[in-house]
């Protein structure tokens, strides 16, 4: 089934699939906070854009489209850093909380600090697949 795909295309397919799983996971984890915080929409929208760009790159596989996907993968590091900051920011705010607020916070699900860094990990795989050092069969 995958014999017609080069290693580059398989890495881009793996990256696109990774963004699909991130979309699903982020939706499930942020479900309760959609109406409270608009910042949780950033990873959802970004994942959708990356899925569309990755799928388009796989189907058409032209240099210009691959470079657009490559730029999105580089932007994924910014998304990862921003998400890490927002997850860390809430942890630091707990210091100034009262005992009542801390009890309420204990009942809520803790924000995993390393979860946003998954965007960077998936981007690394995609950057290998779209790198110019690894020559891919590209239609100009």
GUTORTOR-378759 format. One record per residue: residue number from 1; x, z, y of N, C-alpha, C, O in turn. Coordinates in Angstrom, 2 decimals. Each point is the difference from the previous one (the first is absolute). Layout:
# GUTORTOR-378759
<pt NUM,<X,Z,Y>,<X,Z,Y>,<X,Z,Y>,<X,Z,Y>>
...
//
This chain:
# GUTORTOR-378759
<pt 1,<0.81,0.00,-1.20>,<-0.81,0.00,1.20>,<0.86,0.00,1.26>,<-0.29,-0.73,0.95>>
<pt 2,<1.34,1.55,-0.94>,<0.83,0.11,1.19>,<1.25,-0.87,-0.10>,<0.90,0.13,0.83>>
<pt 3,<-0.83,-1.02,-1.81>,<1.20,-0.82,-0.18>,<0.21,-0.97,1.16>,<1.14,-0.37,0.28>>
<pt 4,<-2.20,-0.04,0.38>,<0.15,-0.96,1.09>,<0.44,0.68,1.30>,<0.33,-0.67,0.97>>
<pt 5,<-0.32,2.01,-0.95>,<0.41,0.73,1.19>,<1.49,0.30,-0.06>,<0.54,0.36,-1.04>>
<pt 6,<0.12,-0.53,2.19>,<1.41,0.39,0.10>,<0.06,1.51,0.21>,<-1.03,0.66,0.18>>
<pt 7,<2.23,-0.11,-0.20>,<0.17,1.43,0.23>,<-0.49,0.37,1.40>,<-0.58,1.07,0.19>>
<pt 8,<0.80,-1.95,0.78>,<-0.46,0.25,1.36>,<-1.51,0.13,0.06>,<-0.53,0.92,0.62>>
<pt 9,<-0.16,-1.84,-1.27>,<-1.46,0.05,0.01>,<-0.53,1.21,-0.75>,<-1.01,0.59,0.39>>
<pt 10,<1.69,-0.21,-1.46>,<-0.43,1.19,-0.74>,<0.18,1.26,0.85>,<-0.84,0.91,-0.07>>
<pt 11,<1.90,-0.84,0.85>,<0.19,1.16,0.88>,<-1.03,0.03,1.11>,<-0.48,1.08,0.38>>
<pt 12,<0.12,-2.24,0.15>,<-1.04,-0.04,1.03>,<-1.36,0.35,-0.62>,<-0.82,0.66,0.64>>
<pt 13,<0.58,-1.11,-1.87>,<-1.23,0.36,-0.70>,<-0.05,1.52,-0.24>,<-1.05,0.62,0.20>>
<pt 14,<2.16,-0.04,-0.60>,<0.07,1.44,-0.21>,<-0.24,0.75,1.31>,<-0.67,1.03,0.02>>
<pt 15,<1.23,-1.54,1.07>,<-0.19,0.62,1.32>,<-1.45,-0.08,0.44>,<-0.56,0.98,0.49>>
<pt 16,<-0.04,-2.13,-0.66>,<-1.41,-0.18,0.40>,<-0.90,0.91,-0.83>,<-0.95,0.58,0.53>>
<pt 17,<1.23,-0.47,-1.81>,<-0.76,0.90,-0.86>,<0.20,1.45,0.44>,<-0.94,0.80,-0.02>>
<pt 18,<2.16,-0.47,0.41>,<0.29,1.35,0.50>,<-0.80,0.33,1.24>,<-0.49,1.12,0.15>>
<pt 19,<0.37,-2.08,0.75>,<-0.82,0.23,1.20>,<-1.47,0.14,-0.35>,<-0.73,0.73,0.67>>
<pt 20,<0.28,-1.42,-1.71>,<-1.39,0.15,-0.44>,<-0.24,1.42,-0.54>,<-1.03,0.61,0.28>>
<pt 21,<1.99,-0.10,-1.04>,<-0.13,1.37,-0.50>,<0.10,1.01,1.15>,<-0.69,1.02,-0.01>>
<pt 22,<1.55,-1.30,0.99>,<0.07,0.89,1.17>,<-1.31,0.00,0.77>,<-0.43,1.04,0.50>>
<pt 23,<-0.20,-2.19,-0.40>,<-1.30,-0.09,0.67>,<-1.02,0.88,-0.73>,<-0.73,0.75,0.64>>
<pt 24,<0.69,-0.85,-1.94>,<-0.93,0.80,-0.78>,<0.31,1.49,0.12>,<-0.90,0.81,0.23>>
<pt 25,<2.16,-0.44,-0.37>,<0.39,1.40,0.06>,<-0.24,0.59,1.39>,<-0.50,1.11,0.12>>
<pt 26,<0.86,-1.85,0.91>,<-0.20,0.49,1.37>,<-1.47,0.16,0.31>,<-0.40,0.95,0.67>>
<pt 27,<-0.41,-1.88,-1.15>,<-1.45,0.11,0.22>,<-0.55,1.26,-0.66>,<-0.79,0.73,0.60>>
<pt 28,<1.20,-0.48,-1.83>,<-0.49,1.18,-0.70>,<0.50,1.30,0.63>,<-0.75,0.97,0.10>>
<pt 29,<1.99,-0.94,0.32>,<0.58,1.23,0.55>,<-0.50,0.30,1.41>,<-0.12,1.17,0.38>>
<pt 30,<-0.18,-2.19,0.40>,<-0.42,0.20,1.39>,<-1.51,-0.11,0.17>,<-0.49,-0.03,1.13>>
<pt 31,<-0.25,-0.02,-2.22>,<-1.45,-0.22,0.06>,<-0.71,1.02,0.89>,<-0.90,-0.36,0.75>>
<pt 32,<1.30,1.61,-0.84>,<-0.68,1.06,0.76>,<0.35,-0.01,1.48>,<-0.73,0.58,0.81>>
<pt 33,<1.81,-1.22,-0.43>,<0.46,0.06,1.40>,<-0.26,-1.28,0.78>,<0.45,-0.11,1.14>>
<pt 34,<-1.16,-0.86,-1.69>,<-0.26,-1.24,0.72>,<-0.77,0.23,1.29>,<0.29,-0.62,1.01>>
<pt 35,<-1.26,1.50,-1.05>,<-0.81,0.23,1.19>,<0.67,0.96,0.98>,<-0.44,0.09,1.15>>
<pt 36,<1.48,0.63,-1.56>,<0.65,0.97,0.87>,<1.22,-0.57,0.72>,<0.22,0.29,1.17>>
<pt 37,<0.56,-1.10,-1.86>,<1.24,-0.53,0.58>,<0.04,-1.51,-0.18>,<-0.22,-0.52,-1.10>>
<pt 38,<0.51,-0.18,2.18>,<0.10,-1.45,-0.09>,<1.38,-0.45,-0.48>,<0.17,-1.15,-0.40>>
<pt 39,<0.81,2.05,0.44>,<1.36,-0.36,-0.43>,<0.08,-0.29,-1.49>,<0.92,-0.69,-0.45>>
<pt 40,<-1.86,1.19,-0.33>,<0.03,-0.25,-1.45>,<-0.36,-1.45,-0.33>,<0.17,-0.44,-1.13>>
<pt 41,<-0.67,-0.30,2.11>,<-0.32,-1.40,-0.22>,<1.24,-0.89,0.03>,<-0.03,-1.12,-0.51>>
<pt 42,<1.12,1.60,1.10>,<1.21,-0.81,0.13>,<0.54,-0.43,-1.37>,<0.22,-1.20,-0.20>>
<pt 43,<-0.01,2.11,-0.76>,<0.51,-0.48,-1.29>,<-0.99,-0.89,-0.75>,<0.41,-0.87,-0.78>>
<pt 44,<-1.70,1.08,1.00>,<-0.99,-0.85,-0.67>,<0.05,-1.43,0.53>,<0.05,-0.96,-0.77>>
<pt 45,<-0.05,0.83,2.09>,<0.03,-1.33,0.61>,<1.32,-0.69,-0.32>,<0.02,-1.20,-0.31>>
<pt 46,<1.07,1.95,0.39>,<1.31,-0.59,-0.30>,<0.08,-0.46,-1.45>,<0.55,-1.07,-0.28>>
<pt 47,<-1.10,1.84,-0.64>,<0.01,-0.40,-1.41>,<-0.80,-1.28,-0.21>,<0.42,-0.88,-0.75>>
<pt 48,<-1.56,0.78,1.40>,<-0.83,-1.22,-0.12>,<0.75,-1.21,0.54>,<-0.02,-1.07,-0.61>>
<pt 49,<0.68,1.23,1.75>,<0.78,-1.11,0.58>,<1.13,-0.41,-0.94>,<0.24,-1.19,-0.19>>
<pt 50,<0.44,2.17,-0.41>,<1.10,-0.32,-0.92>,<-0.50,-0.65,-1.29>,<0.67,-0.87,-0.55>>
<pt 51,<-1.83,1.28,0.08>,<-0.57,-0.64,-1.19>,<-0.32,-1.46,0.28>,<0.28,-0.88,-0.81>>
<pt 52,<-0.87,0.63,1.97>,<-0.34,-1.38,0.38>,<1.27,-0.83,0.17>,<0.08,-1.12,-0.49>>
<pt 53,<0.92,1.67,1.19>,<1.24,-0.74,0.24>,<0.76,-0.23,-1.31>,<0.55,-1.08,-0.21>>
<pt 54,<-0.51,2.08,-0.66>,<0.70,-0.16,-1.28>,<-0.68,-1.02,-0.90>,<0.67,-0.80,-0.65>>
<pt 55,<-1.98,0.83,0.62>,<-0.74,-0.97,-0.81>,<0.19,-1.41,0.54>,<0.18,-0.95,-0.77>>
<pt 56,<-0.21,0.82,2.09>,<0.22,-1.31,0.62>,<1.41,-0.50,-0.29>,<0.19,-1.18,-0.29>>
<pt 57,<0.81,2.07,0.37>,<1.38,-0.39,-0.30>,<0.13,-0.45,-1.45>,<0.73,-0.95,-0.30>>
<pt 58,<-1.41,1.63,-0.61>,<0.07,-0.40,-1.42>,<-0.65,-1.35,-0.25>,<0.50,-0.80,-0.79>>
<pt 59,<-1.61,0.54,1.46>,<-0.73,-1.24,-0.24>,<0.71,-1.19,0.63>,<0.16,-1.04,-0.64>>
<pt 60,<0.26,1.19,1.89>,<0.58,-1.13,0.73>,<1.52,-0.07,-0.17>,<0.55,-1.09,-0.18>>
<pt 61,<0.12,2.22,0.25>,<1.45,0.15,-0.18>,<0.81,-0.98,0.85>,<0.79,-0.79,-0.52>>
<pt 62,<-1.02,0.86,1.82>,<0.79,-0.77,0.96>,<0.83,0.98,0.82>,<-0.36,1.16,0.15>>
<pt 63,<1.45,-1.66,0.38>,<0.96,0.86,0.69>,<-0.63,0.77,1.16>,<0.28,1.18,0.17>>
<pt 64,<-1.12,-1.83,0.62>,<-0.61,0.64,1.17>,<-0.91,1.16,-0.43>,<0.04,1.06,0.62>>
<pt 65,<-0.82,-1.24,-1.65>,<-0.91,1.04,-0.47>,<0.77,1.15,-0.65>,<-0.36,1.16,0.15>>
<pt 66,<1.44,-1.50,-0.86>,<0.83,1.03,-0.60>,<0.65,0.86,1.08>,<0.10,1.21,-0.16>>
<pt 67,<0.33,-1.82,1.26>,<0.62,0.75,1.10>,<-1.03,0.91,0.70>,<0.35,1.09,0.44>>
<pt 68,<-1.58,-1.54,-0.32>,<-1.05,0.85,0.58>,<-0.22,1.22,-0.89>,<-0.13,1.12,0.50>>
<pt 69,<0.08,-1.33,-1.80>,<-0.15,1.12,-0.94>,<1.23,0.91,0.08>,<-0.12,1.22,-0.09>>
<pt 70,<1.28,-1.82,0.25>,<1.25,0.77,0.14>,<-0.06,0.92,1.22>,<0.43,1.15,-0.07>>
<pt 71,<-0.94,-1.65,1.18>,<-0.14,0.81,1.22>,<-1.00,1.13,-0.22>,<0.23,1.11,0.47>>
<pt 72,<-1.31,-1.38,-1.16>,<-0.97,1.05,-0.32>,<0.63,1.08,-0.88>,<-0.30,1.19,0.15>>
<pt 73,<1.16,-1.60,-1.05>,<0.69,0.98,-0.85>,<0.94,0.88,0.82>,<0.12,1.19,-0.27>>
<pt 74,<0.53,-1.78,1.26>,<0.85,0.80,0.89>,<-0.85,0.97,0.82>,<0.40,1.13,0.25>>
<pt 75,<-1.58,-1.59,0.17>,<-0.91,0.87,0.75>,<-0.54,1.13,-0.88>,<-0.43,1.03,0.51>>
<pt 76,<0.46,-1.23,-1.80>,<-0.46,1.02,-0.92>,<0.84,1.27,0.10>,<-0.51,1.10,-0.25>>
<pt 77,<1.78,-1.23,0.62>,<0.83,1.18,0.20>,<-0.48,0.82,1.19>,<0.08,1.23,-0.01>>
<pt 78,<-0.58,-1.91,1.05>,<-0.57,0.71,1.15>,<-1.28,0.74,-0.40>,<-0.24,1.12,0.45>>
<pt 79,<-0.56,-1.75,-1.27>,<-1.23,0.64,-0.48>,<0.35,1.23,-0.83>,<-0.64,1.05,0.12>>
<pt 80,<1.66,-1.17,-0.95>,<0.42,1.13,-0.83>,<0.50,1.15,0.87>,<-0.34,1.16,-0.24>>
<pt 81,<1.15,-1.47,1.24>,<0.54,1.04,0.88>,<-1.11,0.66,0.82>,<0.01,1.21,0.20>>
<pt 82,<-0.95,-2.01,0.27>,<-1.11,0.54,0.79>,<-0.88,0.90,-0.87>,<-0.41,1.08,0.44>>
<pt 83,<0.11,-1.52,-1.64>,<-0.80,0.83,-0.90>,<0.70,1.29,-0.37>,<-0.63,1.05,-0.08>>
<pt 84,<1.94,-1.12,-0.13>,<0.77,1.20,-0.30>,<-0.06,0.96,1.18>,<-0.13,1.21,-0.18>>
<pt 85,<0.22,-1.76,1.40>,<-0.08,0.84,1.20>,<-1.36,0.70,0.09>,<-0.06,1.20,0.27>>
<pt 86,<-1.01,-1.93,-0.49>,<-1.33,0.60,0.11>,<-0.27,1.01,-1.11>,<-0.70,0.99,0.22>>
<pt 87,<1.24,-1.22,-1.40>,<-0.15,0.98,-1.06>,<0.84,1.24,0.29>,<-0.42,1.11,-0.32>>
<pt 88,<1.58,-1.30,0.91>,<0.87,1.12,0.34>,<-0.53,0.77,1.19>,<0.13,1.22,0.06>>
<pt 89,<-0.73,-1.92,0.90>,<-0.52,0.61,1.23>,<-1.04,1.06,-0.33>,<0.00,1.07,0.62>>
<pt 90,<-0.88,-1.34,-1.55>,<-1.03,0.97,-0.36>,<0.59,1.21,-0.70>,<-0.54,1.10,0.12>>
<pt 91,<1.64,-1.28,-0.84>,<0.65,1.14,-0.65>,<0.60,0.95,1.04>,<-0.07,1.21,-0.17>>
<pt 92,<0.65,-1.76,1.24>,<0.60,0.83,1.03>,<-1.05,0.73,0.83>,<0.27,1.08,0.52>>
<pt 93,<-1.45,-1.65,-0.39>,<-1.06,0.62,0.78>,<-0.53,1.27,-0.65>,<-0.62,0.82,0.68>>
<pt 94,<0.84,-0.65,-1.98>,<-0.53,1.16,-0.70>,<0.64,1.30,0.46>,<-0.55,1.07,-0.24>>
<pt 95,<1.69,-1.13,0.87>,<0.69,1.20,0.46>,<-0.82,0.72,1.06>,<-0.04,1.23,0.01>>
<pt 96,<-0.60,-1.96,0.87>,<-0.74,0.60,1.10>,<-1.46,0.29,-0.34>,<-0.77,0.36,0.89>>
<pt 97,<0.36,-0.50,-2.14>,<-1.39,0.24,-0.37>,<-0.28,1.49,-0.18>,<0.89,0.78,-0.32>>
<pt 98,<-2.14,-0.42,0.53>,<-0.41,1.38,-0.27>,<-0.24,0.16,-1.49>,<0.00,-0.98,-0.75>>
<pt 99,<-0.19,2.22,0.31>,<-0.20,0.28,-1.42>,<-1.25,-0.69,-0.53>,<-0.02,-0.48,-1.13>>
<pt 100,<-1.03,0.44,1.95>,<-1.25,-0.64,-0.41>,<0.20,-1.50,-0.19>,<-0.49,-0.59,-0.97>>
<pt 101,<1.20,-0.03,1.91>,<0.25,-1.43,-0.09>,<0.91,-0.33,-1.18>,<-0.15,-1.05,-0.63>>
<pt 102,<1.09,1.92,0.32>,<0.88,-0.22,-1.14>,<-0.79,0.04,-1.31>,<0.27,-0.78,-0.91>>
<pt 103,<-1.22,1.68,0.83>,<-0.83,0.09,-1.20>,<-0.82,-1.27,-0.18>,<-0.17,-0.49,-1.11>>
<pt 104,<-0.32,-0.04,2.23>,<-0.75,-1.26,-0.05>,<0.92,-1.15,-0.43>,<-0.41,-0.86,-0.77>>
<pt 105,<1.62,0.85,1.27>,<0.95,-1.04,-0.33>,<0.42,0.05,-1.47>,<0.27,-1.03,-0.60>>
<pt 106,<-0.23,2.23,0.02>,<0.36,0.14,-1.41>,<-1.02,-0.68,-0.88>,<0.34,-0.56,-1.05>>
<pt 107,<-1.59,0.59,1.45>,<-1.06,-0.59,-0.80>,<0.04,-1.53,0.04>,<-0.47,-0.66,-0.92>>
<pt 108,<1.04,0.12,1.97>,<0.10,-1.45,0.10>,<1.20,-0.48,-0.79>,<0.93,0.76,-0.27>>
<pt 109,<-0.95,-2.01,-0.10>,<1.09,-0.59,-0.77>,<1.24,-0.12,0.89>,<-0.09,-0.45,1.14>>
<pt 110,<1.24,0.84,-1.67>,<1.25,-0.13,0.73>,<0.39,-1.47,0.11>,<-0.24,-0.80,-0.90>>
<pt 111,<0.86,0.48,2.03>,<0.47,-1.36,0.19>,<1.38,-0.14,-0.63>,<0.92,0.73,0.38>>
<pt 112,<-0.76,-1.64,-1.31>,<1.32,-0.18,-0.61>,<0.95,-0.67,0.99>,<-0.33,-1.03,0.59>>
<pt 113,<1.48,1.62,-0.43>,<0.93,-0.50,1.01>,<0.62,-1.35,-0.38>,<0.25,-0.82,0.88>>
<pt 114,<-0.01,0.60,-2.14>,<0.70,-1.22,-0.41>,<-0.94,-1.17,-0.31>,<0.47,-1.11,-0.25>>
<pt 115,<-1.76,1.34,0.28>,<-0.95,-1.07,-0.33>,<0.12,-1.21,0.93>,<-0.05,-1.13,-0.49>>
<pt 116,<0.19,1.31,1.80>,<0.10,-1.19,0.86>,<1.27,-0.82,-0.24>,<0.06,-1.18,0.36>>
<pt 117,<0.95,1.80,-0.96>,<1.24,-0.73,-0.24>,<-0.14,-1.04,-1.10>,<0.91,-0.79,-0.23>>
<pt 118,<-2.05,0.78,-0.45>,<-0.25,-1.04,-1.02>,<-0.03,-1.38,0.64>,<0.34,-1.00,-0.64>>
<pt 119,<-0.75,0.92,1.90>,<0.01,-1.28,0.71>,<1.43,-0.55,0.08>,<0.21,-1.20,-0.16>>
<pt 120,<0.74,2.07,0.42>,<1.40,-0.43,0.07>,<0.54,-0.41,-1.36>,<0.76,-0.96,-0.10>>
<pt 121,<-1.13,1.69,-0.95>,<0.47,-0.34,-1.33>,<-0.52,-1.34,-0.48>,<0.73,-0.80,-0.58>>
<pt 122,<-2.00,0.55,0.84>,<-0.57,-1.29,-0.39>,<0.62,-1.12,0.83>,<0.21,-1.10,-0.50>>
<pt 123,<0.06,1.38,1.76>,<0.62,-1.01,0.86>,<1.39,-0.37,-0.49>,<0.41,-1.16,0.13>>
<pt 124,<0.33,2.11,-0.68>,<1.34,-0.31,-0.52>,<-0.07,-1.04,-1.12>,<0.82,-0.91,-0.05>>
<pt 125,<-1.78,1.06,-0.83>,<-0.16,-0.97,-1.08>,<-0.34,-1.38,0.57>,<0.54,-1.01,-0.43>>
<pt 126,<-1.44,0.99,1.41>,<-0.38,-1.27,0.61>,<1.14,-0.64,0.78>,<0.13,-1.22,0.03>>
<pt 127,<0.68,2.05,0.60>,<1.14,-0.55,0.74>,<1.02,-0.64,-0.93>,<0.65,-0.98,0.37>>
<pt 128,<-0.51,1.52,-1.56>,<0.87,-0.66,-0.99>,<-0.55,-1.37,-0.38>,<0.75,-0.96,-0.16>>
<pt 129,<-2.06,0.88,0.01>,<-0.62,-1.26,-0.39>,<-0.01,-1.04,1.09>,<-0.03,-1.20,-0.29>>
<pt 130,<0.05,1.63,1.53>,<-0.06,-0.96,1.11>,<1.35,-0.18,0.69>,<0.09,-0.69,1.01>>
<pt 131,<0.93,1.30,-1.55>,<1.33,-0.08,0.62>,<0.56,-1.41,-0.11>,<-0.21,-0.69,-1.00>>
<pt 132,<0.92,0.27,2.02>,<0.64,-1.33,-0.02>,<1.24,-0.01,-0.89>,<0.45,-1.06,-0.42>>
<pt 133,<0.10,2.23,0.14>,<1.19,0.08,-0.87>,<-0.36,-0.45,-1.41>,<0.80,-0.61,-0.70>>
<pt 134,<-2.02,0.94,0.28>,<-0.48,-0.46,-1.30>,<-0.72,-1.31,0.23>,<-1.16,0.00,0.44>>
<pt 135,<1.80,-1.08,-0.71>,<-0.62,-1.28,0.31>,<-1.25,-0.22,-0.85>,<0.03,0.10,-1.22>>
<pt 136,<-1.07,-0.40,1.90>,<-1.29,-0.24,-0.67>,<-0.35,-1.47,0.16>,<0.48,-0.68,0.91>>
<pt 137,<-1.30,0.21,-1.80>,<-0.46,-1.38,0.15>,<-1.04,-0.01,1.10>,<-1.13,0.45,-0.18>>
<pt 138,<1.53,-0.99,1.33>,<-0.86,0.02,1.17>,<-0.32,-1.42,0.41>,<0.88,-0.86,0.06>>
<pt 139,<-2.13,0.62,0.23>,<-0.41,-1.28,0.55>,<0.10,0.10,1.52>,<-0.61,0.89,0.60>>
<pt 140,<1.35,-1.76,0.00>,<0.20,0.06,1.45>,<-1.15,-0.47,0.79>,<0.05,0.00,1.23>>
//
